[in-house]
Amino acid sequence: MEAGMMRSALTEISAKLAITDVRDVQVTDVVEDGVGGFVRALRVFGEPNTSAGPALILEVQIQSGTKTDLDITTPTLSF
């Protein structure tokens, strides 16, 4: 690890992860997976590397045979 670079911690708690120092969360569009189903990803980014931009901490890819199964419901959004 480079000097002065923060590292995000991942802690497994049962079936949950607690991630610290999150700087960005991205959810991709639902796309066809090429085998008759659909896929989307949830990406969690941490502290940026020196010049490489935000560091990817975790990517979770979810897949289903039905596109609407991958819809994401959130509480009232406050962007």
QUITA-V335328 format. One record per helix or strand. SS is the DSSP state (~ for helix, > for strand). FROM is the first residue (numbers start at 1). LEN is the number of residues. If there is no record, write none. Layout:
SS;FROM;LEN
SS;FROM;LEN
//
This chain:
>;10;4
>;16;4
>;24;4
>;31;2
>;38;12
>;53;12
~;67;4
//
